[in-house]
Amino acid sequence: MAEEKTFPMTLEGKEKLEKELEELKTTKRAEIIERIKIARSFGDLSENSEYEAAKNEQSILEGRIKEVTNMLNHAEIIDNGAIAEDEVAIGKTVTFQEEDDEPETYQIVGAAESDPFNGKISNESPIAKGLVGHKVGETVTVETPGGDMQVKIISVE
């Protein structure tokens, strides 16, 4: 039998997903049920666009509930206690610089927590894959779809 995929994440990320799941199950689900109930009162369901829209939204919501539940059921909380302080790992924030470019800082998180616009990149991203396991001061070759890049690890927190 195939092994279940685990979802590495920080404790903060798990708590955020738990809050999202609670919101989806209580507030969002109740809102959509109410919209379906109102749309049903409009009569003939075969030509009722409000009903169709609400049912589609309900389907998307239930899919997200299943997805979040699965991630939480298979969450692997990352503990960096055994990893050197200056080593890049999931859950740590790394600052690196490519040659003459400005330094960039990201927290490396599990895919479920990824939010690049807020400085959180997935451990499955090319940059994170290239940096994980390396230490401050090292120059690393990162393979990206746009070509290889040389980056120097400036700090790890």
N, C-alpha and C positions, 0 to 999 in steps of 0.2 A: 504494500500500500504506500502511496506517495506520502512523503513527510510534509506536515503542515508548515506553511511559511510563517516565520516569526516576524514581528514588527519591532525592531529596536527603537526605543524612545527614551527620552528623559522622564523623570517623575513628573516634571512640570507639564510635559507634553501629554502624558497619560491623564493627568487631572483635567487638562483642557478638553481632551476627547470625552471624558466622562461627563463634563458639564454640557458639551455639545449634544451628547446622546440624551441626556435628561431633557434639554430644551426641545430636541426633536420629538421625543416621545410624549411630552406633556403639552407644551404650548403649540408647537407647529402642527402636530397631529390634530389637536382639537380645533385649530383654525381651519384646517382643510376639511375636516368633517362638517363643520358649520357651513362652509362654502358649498359643499356637496348638497347638504340639506336644503339650503336656500335655492340652489340651482334646480333641484328636483321639483321645487314648488312652482317653477315656471312652466311645467307641463311636459309635452312630448320630448323625451330624452334623445330621440334620433336626430333632432335638429337643434339641440341645445348646446351652443358653443361654451357657455359658462360651465355647464356640467362636464363637458369634455375636457376643458382646461383644468378644472379642479381635479378630475380623475387622473389626468396626466401628472399634475403636481403631486398628487398622492402617491403615484407610482414612483416618482423620483425620490420623494421623501422616504418611502419604505426601503428603497434601494440604498439610500445613504444610511439609514438606521442599520441595515444588515451589514454594510461595509464597516461602519464604526464599531459595531458589536464584534465583528470578526477581528478587527485590529486589537480591540481591548482584550478579547479572549486569548489572543496569541501575542500579546505584548511582552516584550523582553526589556525590562528596565535596565538601563546601562549604569553600571557601577564602575567608576574610574579609580577606585581606591587602590587597585594593584598596578595602575599604569603610572609611569614616571610623570612628574608635574610638567616637564617640558616636552612631552610627547603628544602629538596630535591624535585625538580619538573622538568617538561619538560623544556628544555632550559638552565638549570643550570648544572654546572660542579661539580661533587662530587668526593671526594677522600675517599676511604674506605680501610679497612685492615682486612684480615682474620687471626686471631690469630697471628702466628709467620711469616706469609708471608710478602712480600714487599707490601707497599701501592699501590693501583691501582687508576687511575684517568680517569674518563669518563665524557663526556657531554651527558646528556640524551636528545634525540631528538625524533621526530616523526619517524615512520617506513620509510617514504619516504626519510629521510635524513641519515638513519643509515649507518655507515661506521666504523665498529669495529677496523679495522686496522689503522684508523686515530683518534681513541679515541672517537667515537660517537656511542652510543648504543641506540637501539630502546626502546621507552617507553613500548613496548610490550614484551621485553625480560624478562626472569625470574629475572635477577639481578635488572633491573630498577623497575619492579613491586614490588619487595621486599623493595626497598629503597625509592620510591616516598612517600611523606607524612611524612617521618621521619626527625629528626633533628640531627645536629652535637652533637656528644657525645653519641648518642644512639647505642646500640648493637641490631642488627636486624637479624632475621632468614630469610634467603633467600632460597626459595625452587627452586632447579634446577633439571634437568633431572638426574644429577649424584648424587643427594642427597642433603639434607639440609646443609647449611653452615652458620656459625655465623660470621657476619662482623660488625665492628665498624665504624661508620661514623666519619671521621676525619675533613673534611672541605667541605663547599658548597660555590660556587662562582656564 
